[in-house]
Amino acid sequence: MSEMDQDRVVYRRTEPQALTVSVAMQVCWVFLGFVLLAVSLTPVIDGDGAARFSDLLNLVKGERPIDKFSSVQLFLSMPLYYVGGLFAAAQAFVGYFNFSIFVLTAVALWFLLEKDQRFFVVLLLLSASMFPHHLRYYYGEVLSVCLLTVGLLCLLKNKKIAATLLLGLGGAQVPALLPALALVLCYVSFRKRNIWYLFYMLLPVVLMAADNWLKYQTILPSAYLNAGERAEKTLMPYSGLPGFSYPIIFGLLSILFSFGKGLILFVPALFLRKKLQPATAQDHDAIDVIDVFLVFSLGLVLTYARWYGWYGGQFWGPRFFLFTCVPAAMILAFYFTRMQSGWSLKALFACATLLSGWVCVQGYLYGNQHLAICGENKSQLELLCWYVPEFSPIFREFVVGFTSVPLARVFYVTWCALSVLLILGISAFKAKAASPSR
């Protein structure tokens, strides 16, 4: 055997070994992030979460849940409740419900996404998205987003049973998501020329009807549509109206561009889809997956643009649009793994990543901590937190100053900052390695 042939054999043996080491390092880094997140999270059960927990207690006692929120989260929370009860800490364990769901989702993404993108997507969701803030509460958005995210990926991977179950539970968990789910199923049905995809709407509708029957002994009415479901009347011209009463144009402008709730600030990568340049068949497949998630996001925006409470109450950021973090992470992952050229494009994606990282850090460290004024006097000044830059949570600390935060959270956001720099560094290294030498 010649010396050159020997070198080739050695290369073939070492390449899989190097790949294995790389994957192991990725898993270890992500695992470290989850550990730091779990240690620093200190979740609370308040607001809508308190109402959900109260219904969970009713269910555990064999009584009927009475609140307007779906019962899906209650049933899925029961294992944590009973395990926590063994340690006299049932509420504390339930507080980690959304964190547990997010961990399971990250594992599912690791196996369902392409190998070259999964590390970036999971890392971005952990370090440059709105997820960490949401995990601090027992609200319903995390569960619905996680179920629908994995469900849509299973749908596209032709895993029919898993897709049916996950999309059914995800749609029933937040009934307002059903129009978006119907829209994305119509889109997939059209793209794949298969009308049977529309039948995935059956289970969420059936589960929603069953939940109504459990609570109200009827399948038709929704507590979200009764006349009492409205916010306080303020100086805003369309406040105090019930249901889907908000002018859609103003709703769209506010959801997309407002300083305190706008997706363009909180999820900037969402608007960079057209900058992606697929070059291979595999690239086109990845873009198709992103487009499916963007269609669902469009359905969310169109639905909530008419909802009287499009802003999500006094919750930090665009509460109802947590799902958009997933396609945003996919867009960034696609770009950073494809090493697309052009300094202006690199700067644009780098800025979007850095802004997303700051949104994550600010939300996790401070949230609405310095915005109590927006909830005073029956929320008469809440509009400040929607539209005025100085009262936007992502700018607020630059106005009032950066107060001290728990040390454990400092460790986690340090990990987040390093993760963002790691993503940018890997991308820059790959781009340099791929560029032709002079």
N, C-alpha and C positions, 0 to 999 in steps of 0.2 A: 504494500500500500504506500502510495506516495505521501510526501509531507503535506501536500495540499488536501488530499483526501482525508488524512488524519485530522487536519484542522476542521474540516467540514463535520466529521463525526463528533468531535468535541463540541462544536457549536450547536449541533442538533441536540446534544445531551444537556448542555448548559442553558439553552433557551427556555425549555419548560421549567427548569429549576428556577431561573430568574423570574419567570412569570408567576410561579407559585409563591416565591418570596414577596413579589410586588402585591399580589392579592392578599397575602397574610398581613402585610403592613397596612394595607387599606382597611382591612377588617379591624385591626387593632386600633387604628386611629378613630374609626367610626365608633367602635366600642367605648373608647375613652370618652368621646363626646357624650354618649348616652349615660355613662356613669356620672360624669360631671353634671349633666342635666338633671339626672335623678336626685343627686345629692343636694343640689341647689334649688330645686323646684319649689318646695314648700307650697303645694296646691291648697286652695281654699274652696269652700263650697258656699257660695253666696249668690244673690241675685236670682237669675233663672236657674242656676245650679241648685240653690236651696229649694226651689219649688220641685225640681226633679227629685232631689233626695227625699223630700217629704213624701212624694208619691212612691218612691222606692220603699220607704218604711211602711206605707199602706199595703203595698204588694206583699211584702214579707209577712205582714200580720194577717194576710188573707183577705184584705179589704180591697175595694176597687179604687184604682188611681182616678183622680178627679181633675187634674190640671190639663191645660190645653196641649202640653207637650207630648210627643209620641212616647209610647211605652216600650219601644224597641230598646232604647238605652237602659231602661230599668231592668229588663230581663237579662241583658248582657252584663249588667253590673252586679247581679246577684252573687256570682261566684266570689268576687272580691269582697262583697259584704259579709258573706259567711266565713271566708278565710280570716278576714279582719276581726270578726267576732270571736274567733278563737284566741285572739290576743287582746281582747277588749279595746279594739281600735277599728271598728267597722267603718266609721266615717272617714278616718285617715286613709284606709285602704281604698275606699271608693274614690277618694280625692285623686288617686293615681290612675283612675280608669282611663282617661284620655291619653296619658303617657303610655300606658300599657298597649292601648290600641295603636298608637303611633309607632311603637317598637315593632309590633307585629306587621304593620304596614311597611316599615322599612325593610324587614326581612323579605316580605313578599315582593317588593320592588327589586330587591337584589337578585331574585331569581327570575323575575318576569322581564326586566329591562335588558337591553343589549349589554354585553360584558364591558364594552369600552365606555359606556355612559352611566352605568349603575352607581359607581362610586361618586361621580360628580353630582348626580341627581340627589342621592341620599345626603351627601355632604352639604349641598346647597339648601335642602329642606331643613337641615339642622342648624345651619350657621347663617343663612341669608334669606330667611322667609319669615312669615308671621306665625309659623307653627309654635315656636317656643313660648310666646306670650299666651296663646290659646290653651296650651297644655296646663297652665296654672289654674284653670277653672273647670268646673264640672258642667260646662255648657254642651250643647248638642252639635255644634258645627264640626268638631274634630271627627267624631264618629261617622257622620254622614259623608264627609269628604274622604275619609280613609276607605270606607266601604265602596263608595262610587269609584274612587281611583283604581283600586285593585279590581273591582268589578269590570270596569271598562277595559283594563288591560287583559283580563281573562276573556272578555268578549272578543277582543281583537286577536287573541291567541287561540280562539276557538275552543276554550275550556267552558263548555256550555253549562254544566251543572253549577260550577263555581260562580260563573257570571250571573246566572239566574238568581241564585241565593243572595249574592252580594248586592246586586243592583236592586233586588226586591227589598232587602233590609235598608239599604241606603236611601232609596226613594221614600219608603214609609217613615224613616226616621225624621225627615223634614219634608212634609208634603209640598212645601213651596218649591221644592226642587223638581217636582214632576214635570212641569213644562219644559225645563232644560233637559231632562232625561228623554222626554218625548222628541224634542228637537234633535238631540244627538243620535237617537235610534233611527229617526227618519234619515239623517245624514248617512249613517253607516249602511242602512238599507239601500239607499240610492247608490252609494259608492260600490257596494258589493253586489248590487242587482239582486237582492234577496229580501222579499217582503217579510219573511219570517222573523227578522230582527225586531219588528214592531211588537211581537208577542212578548218581549221581555218587559213590556209595560204592565202585563197582567198581574204579576205577583205584588209589585208595590201598591197597586190600586186595591187589590184584595186585602193586603195587610193593613192598609190605611182604613179601609172599611171595617175590618175586624177590630181595630183599635177603637174606632168610634163606637162600635157596638159594645165593646167591653166597658167603655166609660159612660156612654149616653143611651145605650139600648136602641140606637138607630145608626144607619150607615151613612146618611147623607150630610148632615150639617157639619161644619167645621168651626171650632171655637175662634179661629183666626178671622172669620168672616162675619161675626156678630157685630151688632151696632156698638157694643161697649169696647171693642178692640180699637182703641185710638190713643193718640198721645195728647198731652196737655195743649191747650190753645195758647199760642204765643203771638208775637208780632209778625211771624212768618205768615204770609197770606193763605197758605194751604194747610196750616196746622189745625189740629182738632178734628180732622175728617177721618172717617173709618176706612179700613180695608185698602183696596187698590184704587185710591183716589188721587194720587199725586200726578201732576202733569208729566207725561213721559219725557218730554224734552228737558225740563228742569231736572228730572231724576237722572237722566243720562249724563247731563253736564256735571252734576254733583258727584255721581258715582265715579266718573272718569277723571275729573279735573280739580275737585275741591282740595284745599290744602290739608284738611284734617281727615278726609276719608277717601281721597282720590286714588284710584288704582295706578295712575301714571307715576305717583310718588311712592306708593307702598309696594307696587309690583311692577317696576319699570320694564323689566325684561319681557313682560307680556306683549309689549308693543313692538318688539323687534323681530317678529316672525318673518316679515318680508325681507329682512337682511340675510336670512339663511340661504346658502347657495348649495343645494344638493348636487353631487357630482356622480354618484353611483346609484345602482338600484337599491342598495342597502340604505343609502342616504334618503332616498325617496320614501322608503318604508318608514324610516324614523320620522320624517316630516309628516307622513300620513297619521301617525300616532299623535303627534303634537296637534295636528289640525282637529282631530276628534276631540281632544281636551279643550281646544279653543272654541269649538262649536258649543260644547257644554257651558263654557264660561260665558259665551254670548247669550245663551239662554238664561243664565243667572242674571246677567245685567238687564236684559229686557224684562224679566219678571219683576225684579226688585225696583226697577225704575218707576214702577207704578205703585209700589207699596208705600203706605204713609210713613212707615218707619225705615226707609231705605238706609238710613245712617246707622242702624243697629243700636239705638239707644245710647247710653253713656259708656258703651264698650269701646275699647281702644281700636282705632283704625277701621277699615272696611270689614266689619265683622262677618257679613254674609258672603264674603268673597274669598274665604280662605282657600277654596278650591283652586283659584287662579294661581296660587303659588306653585302648584304641580306643573302645569304647562310652562310657567316661567322658568322653573328649574330645568325642564327638558330643553327649552330653547337655549339656555346658557350652556348646558351640558353638550348639546349638539355643536354649538359654535366652538367651544373650547377643546372638543375632541377632534374637530375637523380642520383645525389650524388654518382657517380662512385668512387670506392676506388683506392688506390695506390698513395703514396706520389709523386712519379715521375710524374704520370699523372696529379695530382693536380698542381704540380709546372709548368708543361708544359702549361696547360690551363691558369693558373694564369699569366704566362709570356706573353702568346699570348694576353690576355686581357689587361694587362698593356701596352704592346707595341701598341696595337690598340688605347688605350686611349691617349697615347702620340702622335700618328699620328693625332688623332682628334684635340688635343689641339694645336699642332704645326701648323697644317694647318689652324686652325681658327684664331690663334693669329698672325702668321707671313707669312705663305704660302711661296711664292718665294721672300719675301721682301729683302733678302740679296743676291739675285742671279742675279742682273741686268747684270753682266758680261756675262752671258750666252746668252743674246739677242743682244749684241753689235757686230758691224761689220758684219751685216747680219747673225747673229747666228753662226759665225765661231767657237765659243767656246762652243756652246750649248751642245756638247757631254760631257762636264764636269759635267753638271747637270744630265746626264743619268747614268754615270758609276763611277765617282770618289766619294768616301765616304765623303770627306771634302766638296763637293759641293752638296751633297744630302740634300734636304730641312729638313729632319728629323734629320740630324746631324749638319746642318749649324750653328745653334745658339751656339752650343758648341765650335765652331771655332771662330766666330766673336763676340760672346757675346749676351746677352738677352737685347734688347732695350725695352723702355717703350711702353706700349700698352694702348688703351682706357680702362678706369676703368670698363665700362659696360661689356666688353669682359672678363675681369678678373673675374667678378661675374659669368659669364656663364661657363667658364672653371673650376672655383671652383666647381660649380654644377656638371660638368662632372666628376671631380676627385672624388667627394663624391659619385656619382652614380656608378663609377667603384668599389670603396671600398664597397659600399652597396651590389653590386652583389657578390663580393668575400666574404663579411661577411655573407650574407644569405646562400651562398653555404656551407661555413664552419660550420655554425650553423646547417643546415640540415644534413650535413654529421656526425656531432657529435651526433645529436639526433637519427640518424638512426643506429649508431654503437652500438653493444651489450655492455652492461655495464659489467664490470669485477666483 
